[in-house]
Amino acid sequence: MTDKPVAEMSFEEAMAALEAVVGQLERGDVALDASIALYERGAALKAHCAARLKEAEEKVEMIRAQEGRAVGTAPAAGL
């Protein structure tokens, strides 16, 4: 697991880190205190990914609107 601040991660980095956190938690071989820290990091990673997706959706919608093709956006599945 990287110690890179979540706010500095790209979407892809954050998703990979989130998958690693989930894998560690699912294995259940982490001490309770470490599990809590992992869960907190996972929540921050999830929020970061959701925000990055929202930003991307808004940019796409702006481009579509400039082209006269605005159709709205829908949230990404699972976030």
PDB file of N, CA, C and O in Angstrom, chain B, residues numbered from 101:
ATOM      1  N   MET B 101       0.853  -1.182   0.000  1.00  0.00           N
ATOM      2  CA  MET B 101       0.000   0.000   0.000  1.00  0.00           C
ATOM      3  C   MET B 101       0.891   1.234   0.000  1.00  0.00           C
ATOM      4  O   MET B 101       1.885   1.293   0.723  1.00  0.00           O
ATOM      5  N   THR B 102       0.538   2.187  -0.791  1.00  0.00           N
ATOM      6  CA  THR B 102       1.309   3.426  -0.892  1.00  0.00           C
ATOM      7  C   THR B 102       0.853   4.425   0.168  1.00  0.00           C
ATOM      8  O   THR B 102      -0.300   4.416   0.600  1.00  0.00           O
ATOM      9  N   ASP B 103       1.769   5.270   0.567  1.00  0.00           N
ATOM     10  CA  ASP B 103       1.444   6.315   1.537  1.00  0.00           C
ATOM     11  C   ASP B 103       1.119   7.637   0.854  1.00  0.00           C
ATOM     12  O   ASP B 103       0.967   8.667   1.511  1.00  0.00           O
ATOM     13  N   LYS B 104       1.015   7.596  -0.466  1.00  0.00           N
ATOM     14  CA  LYS B 104       0.723   8.811  -1.234  1.00  0.00           C
ATOM     15  C   LYS B 104      -0.615   9.377  -0.770  1.00  0.00           C
ATOM     16  O   LYS B 104      -1.586   8.633  -0.633  1.00  0.00           O
ATOM     17  N   PRO B 105      -0.677  10.687  -0.526  1.00  0.00           N
ATOM     18  CA  PRO B 105      -1.952  11.290  -0.126  1.00  0.00           C
ATOM     19  C   PRO B 105      -3.040  11.042  -1.184  1.00  0.00           C
ATOM     20  O   PRO B 105      -2.792  11.148  -2.385  1.00  0.00           O
ATOM     21  N   VAL B 106      -4.213  10.719  -0.722  1.00  0.00           N
ATOM     22  CA  VAL B 106      -5.325  10.401  -1.619  1.00  0.00           C
ATOM     23  C   VAL B 106      -5.600  11.551  -2.580  1.00  0.00           C
ATOM     24  O   VAL B 106      -5.865  11.313  -3.758  1.00  0.00           O
ATOM     25  N   ALA B 107      -5.544  12.768  -2.112  1.00  0.00           N
ATOM     26  CA  ALA B 107      -5.852  13.934  -2.945  1.00  0.00           C
ATOM     27  C   ALA B 107      -4.888  14.092  -4.117  1.00  0.00           C
ATOM     28  O   ALA B 107      -5.218  14.750  -5.104  1.00  0.00           O
ATOM     29  N   GLU B 108      -3.704  13.496  -4.020  1.00  0.00           N
ATOM     30  CA  GLU B 108      -2.711  13.606  -5.093  1.00  0.00           C
ATOM     31  C   GLU B 108      -2.785  12.449  -6.090  1.00  0.00           C
ATOM     32  O   GLU B 108      -2.040  12.434  -7.070  1.00  0.00           O
ATOM     33  N   MET B 109      -3.659  11.496  -5.856  1.00  0.00           N
ATOM     34  CA  MET B 109      -3.755  10.313  -6.709  1.00  0.00           C
ATOM     35  C   MET B 109      -4.615  10.572  -7.938  1.00  0.00           C
ATOM     36  O   MET B 109      -5.591  11.322  -7.900  1.00  0.00           O
ATOM     37  N   SER B 110      -4.219   9.926  -9.024  1.00  0.00           N
ATOM     38  CA  SER B 110      -5.083   9.912 -10.200  1.00  0.00           C
ATOM     39  C   SER B 110      -6.234   8.956  -9.904  1.00  0.00           C
ATOM     40  O   SER B 110      -6.206   8.221  -8.917  1.00  0.00           O
ATOM     41  N   PHE B 111      -7.233   8.976 -10.760  1.00  0.00           N
ATOM     42  CA  PHE B 111      -8.353   8.061 -10.585  1.00  0.00           C
ATOM     43  C   PHE B 111      -7.867   6.618 -10.598  1.00  0.00           C
ATOM     44  O   PHE B 111      -8.294   5.806  -9.777  1.00  0.00           O
ATOM     45  N   GLU B 112      -6.977   6.302 -11.528  1.00  0.00           N
ATOM     46  CA  GLU B 112      -6.483   4.932 -11.669  1.00  0.00           C
ATOM     47  C   GLU B 112      -5.676   4.497 -10.447  1.00  0.00           C
ATOM     48  O   GLU B 112      -5.802   3.361  -9.989  1.00  0.00           O
ATOM     49  N   GLU B 113      -4.855   5.394  -9.924  1.00  0.00           N
ATOM     50  CA  GLU B 113      -4.091   5.079  -8.721  1.00  0.00           C
ATOM     51  C   GLU B 113      -5.015   4.827  -7.540  1.00  0.00           C
ATOM     52  O   GLU B 113      -4.814   3.887  -6.771  1.00  0.00           O
ATOM     53  N   ALA B 114      -6.023   5.669  -7.402  1.00  0.00           N
ATOM     54  CA  ALA B 114      -6.959   5.539  -6.290  1.00  0.00           C
ATOM     55  C   ALA B 114      -7.761   4.247  -6.396  1.00  0.00           C
ATOM     56  O   ALA B 114      -7.996   3.582  -5.387  1.00  0.00           O
ATOM     57  N   MET B 115      -8.181   3.884  -7.600  1.00  0.00           N
ATOM     58  CA  MET B 115      -8.923   2.626  -7.772  1.00  0.00           C
ATOM     59  C   MET B 115      -8.052   1.432  -7.422  1.00  0.00           C
ATOM     60  O   MET B 115      -8.517   0.506  -6.759  1.00  0.00           O
ATOM     61  N   ALA B 116      -6.792   1.434  -7.855  1.00  0.00           N
ATOM     62  CA  ALA B 116      -5.880   0.336  -7.539  1.00  0.00           C
ATOM     63  C   ALA B 116      -5.648   0.251  -6.034  1.00  0.00           C
ATOM     64  O   ALA B 116      -5.627  -0.840  -5.466  1.00  0.00           O
ATOM     65  N   ALA B 117      -5.474   1.407  -5.389  1.00  0.00           N
ATOM     66  CA  ALA B 117      -5.280   1.419  -3.938  1.00  0.00           C
ATOM     67  C   ALA B 117      -6.531   0.936  -3.220  1.00  0.00           C
ATOM     68  O   ALA B 117      -6.438   0.215  -2.227  1.00  0.00           O
ATOM     69  N   LEU B 118      -7.707   1.332  -3.719  1.00  0.00           N
ATOM     70  CA  LEU B 118      -8.963   0.889  -3.119  1.00  0.00           C
ATOM     71  C   LEU B 118      -9.118  -0.621  -3.256  1.00  0.00           C
ATOM     72  O   LEU B 118      -9.546  -1.286  -2.313  1.00  0.00           O
ATOM     73  N   GLU B 119      -8.779  -1.162  -4.404  1.00  0.00           N
ATOM     74  CA  GLU B 119      -8.835  -2.618  -4.597  1.00  0.00           C
ATOM     75  C   GLU B 119      -7.890  -3.333  -3.637  1.00  0.00           C
ATOM     76  O   GLU B 119      -8.234  -4.391  -3.110  1.00  0.00           O
ATOM     77  N   ALA B 120      -6.710  -2.773  -3.402  1.00  0.00           N
ATOM     78  CA  ALA B 120      -5.755  -3.364  -2.463  1.00  0.00           C
ATOM     79  C   ALA B 120      -6.302  -3.335  -1.042  1.00  0.00           C
ATOM     80  O   ALA B 120      -6.162  -4.307  -0.300  1.00  0.00           O
ATOM     81  N   VAL B 121      -6.926  -2.218  -0.660  1.00  0.00           N
ATOM     82  CA  VAL B 121      -7.511  -2.096   0.675  1.00  0.00           C
ATOM     83  C   VAL B 121      -8.614  -3.135   0.861  1.00  0.00           C
ATOM     84  O   VAL B 121      -8.660  -3.831   1.876  1.00  0.00           O
ATOM     85  N   VAL B 122      -9.489  -3.231  -0.117  1.00  0.00           N
ATOM     86  CA  VAL B 122     -10.595  -4.199  -0.034  1.00  0.00           C
ATOM     87  C   VAL B 122     -10.042  -5.615   0.071  1.00  0.00           C
ATOM     88  O   VAL B 122     -10.544  -6.418   0.856  1.00  0.00           O
ATOM     89  N   GLY B 123      -9.019  -5.925  -0.708  1.00  0.00           N
ATOM     90  CA  GLY B 123      -8.412  -7.251  -0.647  1.00  0.00           C
ATOM     91  C   GLY B 123      -7.859  -7.568   0.725  1.00  0.00           C
ATOM     92  O   GLY B 123      -8.048  -8.674   1.232  1.00  0.00           O
ATOM     93  N   GLN B 124      -7.176  -6.610   1.332  1.00  0.00           N
ATOM     94  CA  GLN B 124      -6.629  -6.820   2.669  1.00  0.00           C
ATOM     95  C   GLN B 124      -7.737  -7.022   3.686  1.00  0.00           C
ATOM     96  O   GLN B 124      -7.647  -7.905   4.539  1.00  0.00           O
ATOM     97  N   LEU B 125      -8.777  -6.215   3.602  1.00  0.00           N
ATOM     98  CA  LEU B 125      -9.885  -6.338   4.554  1.00  0.00           C
ATOM     99  C   LEU B 125     -10.629  -7.654   4.374  1.00  0.00           C
ATOM    100  O   LEU B 125     -11.047  -8.267   5.356  1.00  0.00           O
ATOM    101  N   GLU B 126     -10.798  -8.096   3.131  1.00  0.00           N
ATOM    102  CA  GLU B 126     -11.507  -9.351   2.870  1.00  0.00           C
ATOM    103  C   GLU B 126     -10.726 -10.556   3.380  1.00  0.00           C
ATOM    104  O   GLU B 126     -11.324 -11.531   3.837  1.00  0.00           O
ATOM    105  N   ARG B 127      -9.396 -10.502   3.308  1.00  0.00           N
ATOM    106  CA  ARG B 127      -8.587 -11.620   3.801  1.00  0.00           C
ATOM    107  C   ARG B 127      -8.714 -11.758   5.314  1.00  0.00           C
ATOM    108  O   ARG B 127      -8.620 -12.863   5.849  1.00  0.00           O
ATOM    109  N   GLY B 128      -8.926 -10.643   6.003  1.00  0.00           N
ATOM    110  CA  GLY B 128      -9.126 -10.683   7.441  1.00  0.00           C
ATOM    111  C   GLY B 128      -7.871 -10.989   8.237  1.00  0.00           C
ATOM    112  O   GLY B 128      -7.962 -11.388   9.398  1.00  0.00           O
ATOM    113  N   ASP B 129      -6.705 -10.811   7.639  1.00  0.00           N
ATOM    114  CA  ASP B 129      -5.461 -11.124   8.342  1.00  0.00           C
ATOM    115  C   ASP B 129      -4.770  -9.871   8.877  1.00  0.00           C
ATOM    116  O   ASP B 129      -3.556  -9.865   9.084  1.00  0.00           O
ATOM    117  N   VAL B 130      -5.548  -8.813   9.098  1.00  0.00           N
ATOM    118  CA  VAL B 130      -5.021  -7.539   9.572  1.00  0.00           C
ATOM    119  C   VAL B 130      -5.555  -7.305  10.983  1.00  0.00           C
ATOM    120  O   VAL B 130      -6.720  -7.579  11.269  1.00  0.00           O
ATOM    121  N   ALA B 131      -4.696  -6.797  11.855  1.00  0.00           N
ATOM    122  CA  ALA B 131      -5.108  -6.488  13.221  1.00  0.00           C
ATOM    123  C   ALA B 131      -6.241  -5.453  13.219  1.00  0.00           C
ATOM    124  O   ALA B 131      -6.407  -4.699  12.261  1.00  0.00           O
ATOM    125  N   LEU B 132      -7.003  -5.434  14.293  1.00  0.00           N
ATOM    126  CA  LEU B 132      -8.169  -4.555  14.379  1.00  0.00           C
ATOM    127  C   LEU B 132      -7.813  -3.094  14.133  1.00  0.00           C
ATOM    128  O   LEU B 132      -8.469  -2.428  13.331  1.00  0.00           O
ATOM    129  N   ASP B 133      -6.792  -2.587  14.803  1.00  0.00           N
ATOM    130  CA  ASP B 133      -6.418  -1.176  14.611  1.00  0.00           C
ATOM    131  C   ASP B 133      -6.033  -0.892  13.167  1.00  0.00           C
ATOM    132  O   ASP B 133      -6.404   0.144  12.616  1.00  0.00           O
ATOM    133  N   ALA B 134      -5.295  -1.804  12.555  1.00  0.00           N
ATOM    134  CA  ALA B 134      -4.903  -1.641  11.151  1.00  0.00           C
ATOM    135  C   ALA B 134      -6.126  -1.733  10.242  1.00  0.00           C
ATOM    136  O   ALA B 134      -6.206  -1.035   9.231  1.00  0.00           O
ATOM    137  N   SER B 135      -7.076  -2.591  10.600  1.00  0.00           N
ATOM    138  CA  SER B 135      -8.305  -2.715   9.811  1.00  0.00           C
ATOM    139  C   SER B 135      -9.094  -1.410   9.814  1.00  0.00           C
ATOM    140  O   SER B 135      -9.639  -0.998   8.790  1.00  0.00           O
ATOM    141  N   ILE B 136      -9.148  -0.775  10.964  1.00  0.00           N
ATOM    142  CA  ILE B 136      -9.862   0.505  11.061  1.00  0.00           C
ATOM    143  C   ILE B 136      -9.176   1.557  10.198  1.00  0.00           C
ATOM    144  O   ILE B 136      -9.836   2.317   9.489  1.00  0.00           O
ATOM    145  N   ALA B 137      -7.846   1.598  10.262  1.00  0.00           N
ATOM    146  CA  ALA B 137      -7.099   2.556   9.435  1.00  0.00           C
ATOM    147  C   ALA B 137      -7.302   2.262   7.951  1.00  0.00           C
ATOM    148  O   ALA B 137      -7.459   3.182   7.149  1.00  0.00           O
ATOM    149  N   LEU B 138      -7.298   0.977   7.588  1.00  0.00           N
ATOM    150  CA  LEU B 138      -7.538   0.599   6.192  1.00  0.00           C
ATOM    151  C   LEU B 138      -8.937   1.006   5.748  1.00  0.00           C
ATOM    152  O   LEU B 138      -9.121   1.518   4.643  1.00  0.00           O
ATOM    153  N   TYR B 139      -9.916   0.779   6.609  1.00  0.00           N
ATOM    154  CA  TYR B 139     -11.302   1.143   6.281  1.00  0.00           C
ATOM    155  C   TYR B 139     -11.415   2.648   6.056  1.00  0.00           C
ATOM    156  O   TYR B 139     -12.074   3.089   5.115  1.00  0.00           O
ATOM    157  N   GLU B 140     -10.772   3.438   6.921  1.00  0.00           N
ATOM    158  CA  GLU B 140     -10.805   4.892   6.775  1.00  0.00           C
ATOM    159  C   GLU B 140     -10.153   5.314   5.457  1.00  0.00           C
ATOM    160  O   GLU B 140     -10.670   6.182   4.754  1.00  0.00           O
ATOM    161  N   ARG B 141      -9.018   4.699   5.129  1.00  0.00           N
ATOM    162  CA  ARG B 141      -8.350   5.028   3.863  1.00  0.00           C
ATOM    163  C   ARG B 141      -9.231   4.612   2.685  1.00  0.00           C
ATOM    164  O   ARG B 141      -9.325   5.329   1.689  1.00  0.00           O
ATOM    165  N   GLY B 142      -9.869   3.457   2.806  1.00  0.00           N
ATOM    166  CA  GLY B 142     -10.764   2.993   1.751  1.00  0.00           C
ATOM    167  C   GLY B 142     -11.918   3.966   1.520  1.00  0.00           C
ATOM    168  O   GLY B 142     -12.298   4.231   0.380  1.00  0.00           O
ATOM    169  N   ALA B 143     -12.471   4.495   2.615  1.00  0.00           N
ATOM    170  CA  ALA B 143     -13.568   5.455   2.488  1.00  0.00           C
ATOM    171  C   ALA B 143     -13.086   6.727   1.786  1.00  0.00           C
ATOM    172  O   ALA B 143     -13.800   7.294   0.960  1.00  0.00           O
ATOM    173  N   ALA B 144     -11.868   7.171   2.122  1.00  0.00           N
ATOM    174  CA  ALA B 144     -11.317   8.363   1.476  1.00  0.00           C
ATOM    175  C   ALA B 144     -11.047   8.101  -0.007  1.00  0.00           C
ATOM    176  O   ALA B 144     -11.298   8.959  -0.853  1.00  0.00           O
ATOM    177  N   LEU B 145     -10.535   6.907  -0.312  1.00  0.00           N
ATOM    178  CA  LEU B 145     -10.278   6.549  -1.711  1.00  0.00           C
ATOM    179  C   LEU B 145     -11.572   6.490  -2.509  1.00  0.00           C
ATOM    180  O   LEU B 145     -11.624   6.967  -3.643  1.00  0.00           O
ATOM    181  N   LYS B 146     -12.611   5.913  -1.933  1.00  0.00           N
ATOM    182  CA  LYS B 146     -13.912   5.817  -2.610  1.00  0.00           C
ATOM    183  C   LYS B 146     -14.461   7.218  -2.902  1.00  0.00           C
ATOM    184  O   LYS B 146     -14.941   7.489  -4.002  1.00  0.00           O
ATOM    185  N   ALA B 147     -14.384   8.096  -1.909  1.00  0.00           N
ATOM    186  CA  ALA B 147     -14.876   9.458  -2.093  1.00  0.00           C
ATOM    187  C   ALA B 147     -14.074  10.183  -3.176  1.00  0.00           C
ATOM    188  O   ALA B 147     -14.637  10.925  -3.981  1.00  0.00           O
ATOM    189  N   HIS B 148     -12.770   9.965  -3.191  1.00  0.00           N
ATOM    190  CA  HIS B 148     -11.911  10.593  -4.200  1.00  0.00           C
ATOM    191  C   HIS B 148     -12.285  10.098  -5.598  1.00  0.00           C
ATOM    192  O   HIS B 148     -12.401  10.892  -6.532  1.00  0.00           O
ATOM    193  N   CYS B 149     -12.470   8.794  -5.735  1.00  0.00           N
ATOM    194  CA  CYS B 149     -12.850   8.229  -7.037  1.00  0.00           C
ATOM    195  C   CYS B 149     -14.193   8.777  -7.497  1.00  0.00           C
ATOM    196  O   CYS B 149     -14.360   9.129  -8.665  1.00  0.00           O
ATOM    197  N   ALA B 150     -15.145   8.847  -6.579  1.00  0.00           N
ATOM    198  CA  ALA B 150     -16.469   9.363  -6.927  1.00  0.00           C
ATOM    199  C   ALA B 150     -16.373  10.820  -7.391  1.00  0.00           C
ATOM    200  O   ALA B 150     -17.033  11.216  -8.351  1.00  0.00           O
ATOM    201  N   ALA B 151     -15.553  11.607  -6.707  1.00  0.00           N
ATOM    202  CA  ALA B 151     -15.395  13.017  -7.090  1.00  0.00           C
ATOM    203  C   ALA B 151     -14.732  13.147  -8.452  1.00  0.00           C
ATOM    204  O   ALA B 151     -15.131  13.985  -9.261  1.00  0.00           O
ATOM    205  N   ARG B 152     -13.716  12.322  -8.712  1.00  0.00           N
ATOM    206  CA  ARG B 152     -13.035  12.376 -10.010  1.00  0.00           C
ATOM    207  C   ARG B 152     -13.986  11.969 -11.134  1.00  0.00           C
ATOM    208  O   ARG B 152     -13.972  12.570 -12.208  1.00  0.00           O
ATOM    209  N   LEU B 153     -14.809  10.953 -10.890  1.00  0.00           N
ATOM    210  CA  LEU B 153     -15.798  10.544 -11.901  1.00  0.00           C
ATOM    211  C   LEU B 153     -16.812  11.651 -12.154  1.00  0.00           C
ATOM    212  O   LEU B 153     -17.183  11.913 -13.298  1.00  0.00           O
ATOM    213  N   LYS B 154     -17.258  12.299 -11.084  1.00  0.00           N
ATOM    214  CA  LYS B 154     -18.223  13.394 -11.236  1.00  0.00           C
ATOM    215  C   LYS B 154     -17.614  14.524 -12.066  1.00  0.00           C
ATOM    216  O   LYS B 154     -18.274  15.080 -12.944  1.00  0.00           O
ATOM    217  N   GLU B 155     -16.358  14.860 -11.785  1.00  0.00           N
ATOM    218  CA  GLU B 155     -15.675  15.897 -12.563  1.00  0.00           C
ATOM    219  C   GLU B 155     -15.613  15.515 -14.040  1.00  0.00           C
ATOM    220  O   GLU B 155     -15.866  16.343 -14.915  1.00  0.00           O
ATOM    221  N   ALA B 156     -15.277  14.268 -14.306  1.00  0.00           N
ATOM    222  CA  ALA B 156     -15.185  13.802 -15.691  1.00  0.00           C
ATOM    223  C   ALA B 156     -16.542  13.859 -16.376  1.00  0.00           C
ATOM    224  O   ALA B 156     -16.642  14.282 -17.528  1.00  0.00           O
ATOM    225  N   GLU B 157     -17.587  13.434 -15.670  1.00  0.00           N
ATOM    226  CA  GLU B 157     -18.937  13.475 -16.243  1.00  0.00           C
ATOM    227  C   GLU B 157     -19.355  14.904 -16.558  1.00  0.00           C
ATOM    228  O   GLU B 157     -19.974  15.165 -17.589  1.00  0.00           O
ATOM    229  N   GLU B 158     -19.010  15.836 -15.657  1.00  0.00           N
ATOM    230  CA  GLU B 158     -19.356  17.240 -15.880  1.00  0.00           C
ATOM    231  C   GLU B 158     -18.617  17.807 -17.091  1.00  0.00           C
ATOM    232  O   GLU B 158     -19.188  18.572 -17.868  1.00  0.00           O
ATOM    233  N   LYS B 159     -17.351  17.431 -17.249  1.00  0.00           N
ATOM    234  CA  LYS B 159     -16.588  17.896 -18.413  1.00  0.00           C
ATOM    235  C   LYS B 159     -17.187  17.365 -19.704  1.00  0.00           C
ATOM    236  O   LYS B 159     -17.311  18.099 -20.684  1.00  0.00           O
ATOM    237  N   VAL B 160     -17.558  16.098 -19.707  1.00  0.00           N
ATOM    238  CA  VAL B 160     -18.175  15.504 -20.899  1.00  0.00           C
ATOM    239  C   VAL B 160     -19.494  16.202 -21.200  1.00  0.00           C
ATOM    240  O   VAL B 160     -19.801  16.484 -22.359  1.00  0.00           O
ATOM    241  N   GLU B 161     -20.267  16.479 -20.166  1.00  0.00           N
ATOM    242  CA  GLU B 161     -21.549  17.157 -20.366  1.00  0.00           C
ATOM    243  C   GLU B 161     -21.334  18.562 -20.939  1.00  0.00           C
ATOM    244  O   GLU B 161     -22.104  19.005 -21.792  1.00  0.00           O
ATOM    245  N   MET B 162     -20.298  19.261 -20.479  1.00  0.00           N
ATOM    246  CA  MET B 162     -20.008  20.593 -21.014  1.00  0.00           C
ATOM    247  C   MET B 162     -19.636  20.507 -22.493  1.00  0.00           C
ATOM    248  O   MET B 162     -20.075  21.326 -23.300  1.00  0.00           O
ATOM    249  N   ILE B 163     -18.833  19.520 -22.837  1.00  0.00           N
ATOM    250  CA  ILE B 163     -18.449  19.336 -24.239  1.00  0.00           C
ATOM    251  C   ILE B 163     -19.680  19.047 -25.081  1.00  0.00           C
ATOM    252  O   ILE B 163     -19.857  19.619 -26.156  1.00  0.00           O
ATOM    253  N   ARG B 164     -20.525  18.160 -24.585  1.00  0.00           N
ATOM    254  CA  ARG B 164     -21.747  17.818 -25.325  1.00  0.00           C
ATOM    255  C   ARG B 164     -22.649  19.040 -25.467  1.00  0.00           C
ATOM    256  O   ARG B 164     -23.261  19.245 -26.515  1.00  0.00           O
ATOM    257  N   ALA B 165     -22.730  19.850 -24.414  1.00  0.00           N
ATOM    258  CA  ALA B 165     -23.566  21.047 -24.466  1.00  0.00           C
ATOM    259  C   ALA B 165     -23.027  22.036 -25.503  1.00  0.00           C
ATOM    260  O   ALA B 165     -23.797  22.667 -26.227  1.00  0.00           O
ATOM    261  N   GLN B 166     -21.707  22.165 -25.568  1.00  0.00           N
ATOM    262  CA  GLN B 166     -21.100  23.062 -26.556  1.00  0.00           C
ATOM    263  C   GLN B 166     -21.398  22.589 -27.975  1.00  0.00           C
ATOM    264  O   GLN B 166     -21.476  23.390 -28.906  1.00  0.00           O
ATOM    265  N   GLU B 167     -21.563  21.286 -28.122  1.00  0.00           N
ATOM    266  CA  GLU B 167     -21.883  20.718 -29.433  1.00  0.00           C
ATOM    267  C   GLU B 167     -23.388  20.677 -29.680  1.00  0.00           C
ATOM    268  O   GLU B 167     -23.842  20.234 -30.735  1.00  0.00           O
ATOM    269  N   GLY B 168     -24.156  21.143 -28.693  1.00  0.00           N
ATOM    270  CA  GLY B 168     -25.607  21.122 -28.826  1.00  0.00           C
ATOM    271  C   GLY B 168     -26.206  19.746 -28.617  1.00  0.00           C
ATOM    272  O   GLY B 168     -27.305  19.463 -29.096  1.00  0.00           O
ATOM    273  N   ARG B 169     -25.484  18.880 -27.897  1.00  0.00           N
ATOM    274  CA  ARG B 169     -25.956  17.509 -27.700  1.00  0.00           C
ATOM    275  C   ARG B 169     -26.112  17.154 -26.225  1.00  0.00           C
ATOM    276  O   ARG B 169     -25.965  15.982 -25.876  1.00  0.00           O
ATOM    277  N   ALA B 170     -26.400  18.097 -25.354  1.00  0.00           N
ATOM    278  CA  ALA B 170     -26.519  17.821 -23.920  1.00  0.00           C
ATOM    279  C   ALA B 170     -27.634  16.817 -23.667  1.00  0.00           C
ATOM    280  O   ALA B 170     -28.764  17.002 -24.119  1.00  0.00           O
ATOM    281  N   VAL B 171     -27.310  15.763 -22.948  1.00  0.00           N
ATOM    282  CA  VAL B 171     -28.313  14.733 -22.661  1.00  0.00           C
ATOM    283  C   VAL B 171     -28.353  14.387 -21.187  1.00  0.00           C
ATOM    284  O   VAL B 171     -29.145  13.525 -20.807  1.00  0.00           O
ATOM    285  N   GLY B 172     -27.547  15.006 -20.329  1.00  0.00           N
ATOM    286  CA  GLY B 172     -27.514  14.691 -18.910  1.00  0.00           C
ATOM    287  C   GLY B 172     -26.563  13.551 -18.633  1.00  0.00           C
ATOM    288  O   GLY B 172     -26.083  12.884 -19.550  1.00  0.00           O
ATOM    289  N   THR B 173     -26.297  13.333 -17.358  1.00  0.00           N
ATOM    290  CA  THR B 173     -25.397  12.263 -16.955  1.00  0.00           C
ATOM    291  C   THR B 173     -26.090  11.383 -15.934  1.00  0.00           C
ATOM    292  O   THR B 173     -27.075  11.777 -15.309  1.00  0.00           O
ATOM    293  N   ALA B 174     -25.561  10.200 -15.781  1.00  0.00           N
ATOM    294  CA  ALA B 174     -26.039   9.261 -14.776  1.00  0.00           C
ATOM    295  C   ALA B 174     -24.854   8.864 -13.915  1.00  0.00           C
ATOM    296  O   ALA B 174     -23.738   8.766 -14.427  1.00  0.00           O
ATOM    297  N   PRO B 175     -25.058   8.631 -12.622  1.00  0.00           N
ATOM    298  CA  PRO B 175     -23.937   8.251 -11.762  1.00  0.00           C
ATOM    299  C   PRO B 175     -23.331   6.924 -12.206  1.00  0.00           C
ATOM    300  O   PRO B 175     -24.030   6.057 -12.731  1.00  0.00           O
ATOM    301  N   ALA B 176     -22.034   6.775 -11.993  1.00  0.00           N
ATOM    302  CA  ALA B 176     -21.353   5.525 -12.303  1.00  0.00           C
ATOM    303  C   ALA B 176     -21.833   4.448 -11.344  1.00  0.00           C
ATOM    304  O   ALA B 176     -22.070   4.718 -10.167  1.00  0.00           O
ATOM    305  N   ALA B 177     -21.975   3.243 -11.842  1.00  0.00           N
ATOM    306  CA  ALA B 177     -22.448   2.137 -11.022  1.00  0.00           C
ATOM    307  C   ALA B 177     -21.495   1.880  -9.869  1.00  0.00           C
ATOM    308  O   ALA B 177     -20.278   1.902 -10.051  1.00  0.00           O
ATOM    309  N   GLY B 178     -22.036   1.639  -8.691  1.00  0.00           N
ATOM    310  CA  GLY B 178     -21.259   1.261  -7.541  1.00  0.00           C
ATOM    311  C   GLY B 178     -20.663   2.400  -6.739  1.00  0.00           C
ATOM    312  O   GLY B 178     -20.050   2.152  -5.701  1.00  0.00           O
ATOM    313  N   LEU B 179     -20.819   3.635  -7.179  1.00  0.00           N
ATOM    314  CA  LEU B 179     -20.240   4.754  -6.421  1.00  0.00           C
ATOM    315  C   LEU B 179     -21.291   5.721  -5.998  1.00  0.00           C
ATOM    316  O   LEU B 179     -20.984   6.723  -5.352  1.00  0.00           O
TER     317      LEU B 179
END
